[in-house]
């Protein structure tokens, strides 16, 4: 059932959350809070992790995660490594990267550049979850062993 995404601009944005679960990973508490609030307002179930190691534990403990939204540049495990390991645990997992750094540091896959607006985040997540990526590449990470 579509939910209404309100209070983030002039027009409302419909999302089809169908109670999908998103794991948001960012080492900046402000960004983590912002992204999780936007996604909760869209009707998604949201889990958060402040680092890559915590994200991998969440992925192990919550098998119903549909999408990983991760910052790329983080201390410890970076977002690319988190995504690679996450896809080993759950090959069907959708991945959306975010970064405030130049695109040349981004692994192959959808990228939402920081700073982003609520509508942009909602649209990117909805497109990935419905498979409507508009011709953008969907991430395929190597399945190398750990």
C-alpha positions as CSV (number, residue, x, y, z in Angstrom):
1,X,0.0,0.0,0.0
2,X,1.5,3.4,-1.0
3,X,2.4,5.8,1.7
4,X,2.6,9.6,1.4
5,X,6.0,11.3,1.9
6,X,5.1,14.8,3.1
7,X,6.7,17.9,4.5
8,X,9.8,17.8,2.4
9,X,8.9,20.1,-0.5
10,X,6.1,21.4,-2.5
11,X,4.9,18.1,-4.0
12,X,4.1,14.9,-2.2
13,X,6.1,11.8,-3.2
14,X,4.4,8.5,-3.3
15,X,6.5,5.5,-2.2
16,X,5.5,1.9,-2.3
17,X,7.2,0.8,0.9
18,X,5.1,-2.3,1.5
19,X,6.9,-2.5,4.8
20,X,10.3,-3.0,3.3
21,X,13.3,-2.9,5.6
22,X,16.2,-0.7,5.0
23,X,19.6,-0.7,6.8
24,X,21.1,2.7,6.9
25,X,24.9,2.9,7.6
26,X,26.8,6.1,8.2
27,X,29.4,7.1,10.7
28,X,28.0,10.7,11.0
29,X,25.2,10.6,13.6
30,X,23.5,13.6,12.0
31,X,23.3,12.0,8.6
32,X,22.3,8.7,10.0
33,X,19.4,10.3,11.9
34,X,18.4,12.4,8.9
35,X,18.3,9.5,6.4
36,X,16.5,7.2,8.8
37,X,13.9,9.8,9.6
38,X,13.2,10.4,5.9
39,X,12.9,6.7,5.2
40,X,10.6,6.1,8.2
41,X,8.4,9.0,7.0
42,X,8.1,7.1,3.7
43,X,6.8,4.1,5.5
44,X,9.8,1.9,5.6
45,X,11.1,-0.1,8.5
46,X,14.5,1.3,9.2
47,X,17.5,-0.2,11.0
48,X,20.7,1.9,11.6
49,X,24.3,1.2,12.1
50,X,27.1,3.7,12.9
51,X,29.8,1.6,11.3
52,X,30.5,-1.3,8.9
53,X,31.0,-4.0,11.6
54,X,27.7,-3.1,13.3
55,X,26.0,-3.2,9.8
56,X,27.3,-6.7,9.1
57,X,25.9,-7.9,12.5
58,X,22.5,-6.3,11.7
59,X,22.5,-8.1,8.4
60,X,23.2,-11.4,10.1
61,X,20.6,-10.9,12.8
62,X,17.8,-9.4,10.7
63,X,17.4,-11.5,7.5
64,X,14.4,-9.4,6.2
65,X,16.6,-6.4,5.2
66,X,15.7,-5.5,1.6
67,X,18.1,-2.6,1.0
68,X,21.5,-1.5,2.3
69,X,22.0,2.3,2.2
70,X,25.6,2.9,3.1
71,X,28.1,5.7,3.2
72,X,31.2,4.8,1.3
73,X,33.9,6.6,3.3
74,X,33.9,5.4,6.9
75,X,36.6,4.4,9.4
76,X,37.2,0.7,9.7
77,X,35.1,-1.2,7.1
78,X,34.2,1.2,4.3
79,X,30.9,1.1,2.5
80,X,32.3,-0.9,-0.5
81,X,33.6,-3.6,1.8
82,X,30.4,-3.7,3.8
83,X,28.4,-4.1,0.6
84,X,30.7,-6.8,-0.7
85,X,30.3,-8.8,2.5
86,X,26.6,-8.1,2.8
87,X,26.1,-9.5,-0.7
88,X,27.9,-12.6,0.3
89,X,25.5,-13.1,3.1
90,X,22.5,-12.1,1.1
91,X,23.0,-12.1,-2.7
92,X,19.5,-10.6,-3.4
93,X,20.2,-7.5,-1.3
94,X,19.8,-4.2,-3.0
95,X,22.6,-1.6,-2.4
96,X,22.5,2.2,-2.6
97,X,25.8,4.1,-1.9
98,X,26.1,7.6,-0.7
99,X,29.1,9.9,-0.5
100,X,30.2,13.5,-0.3
101,X,33.4,12.6,-2.1
102,X,34.1,12.6,-5.9
103,X,32.5,9.8,-7.9
104,X,35.9,8.3,-8.7
105,X,36.0,6.7,-5.2
106,X,32.6,5.0,-5.7
107,X,32.3,1.3,-6.5
108,X,30.1,0.2,-9.4
109,X,26.5,0.8,-8.3
110,X,23.9,3.4,-7.7
111,X,25.2,6.5,-5.9
112,X,23.3,9.3,-4.1
113,X,25.6,12.2,-3.7
114,X,25.7,14.2,-0.4
115,X,24.1,16.5,0.4
116,X,20.8,15.0,-0.9
117,X,17.2,16.1,-0.4
118,X,14.6,13.9,1.1
119,X,12.8,13.5,-2.2
120,X,16.1,12.3,-3.8
121,X,16.6,9.7,-1.2
122,X,13.0,8.5,-1.3
123,X,13.0,8.3,-5.1
124,X,16.3,6.4,-5.3
125,X,15.3,3.9,-2.7
126,X,11.8,3.3,-4.2
127,X,13.4,2.8,-7.7
128,X,15.9,0.2,-6.4
129,X,13.2,-1.7,-4.5
130,X,10.9,-1.8,-7.4
131,X,13.7,-2.5,-9.9
132,X,13.1,0.7,-11.8
133,X,16.6,2.1,-12.0
134,X,16.1,4.0,-15.2
135,X,19.0,2.4,-16.9
136,X,21.4,3.0,-14.1
137,X,23.6,0.1,-13.3
138,X,22.6,-2.1,-10.4
139,X,25.5,-3.1,-8.2
140,X,27.3,-6.4,-8.8
141,X,30.1,-7.0,-6.4
142,X,32.6,-9.8,-6.6
143,X,31.6,-12.8,-4.5
144,X,35.2,-13.5,-3.3
145,X,35.6,-15.4,-0.1
146,X,36.5,-13.6,3.1
